[in-house]
């Protein structure tokens, strides 16, 4: 995916409207809570830093237990992904579905499908703060 597509995606995600006359805007997610129902924390103080990642998880792979100290949102582009929290809450994502990720809660993802799971994730953090911490 080239930088222009990523920037257009990010702009659309952050601005909530499209600029072109023929463009169609569809809200995929708008929330004050993460996928498990937990309230999102207030924004952290510091110099804002946005990170956009494209993560590809091969079939059968399980990610390590981790947590995010910053608010982030993703859209599963292809495949399937299961996300499991430390308290065993589970979310099953299919291609095209968004996720408002857990903040400061241990969790992991796994690809139980037959094809790679590809997710685009946007992290709203601050400089010098990691976006993920492994357990």
Protein Blocks (a to p, Z undefined) as FASTA:
>chain_A
ZZklmmmmmmmmmnopafbfkbccddfbdcfbdfkopacddddedddddddddddddehi
acdddddfbdcddddfbhcdddddfkopacdddehiacdddehiacddddfbfbdcdddd
dddddehiafbdcZZ
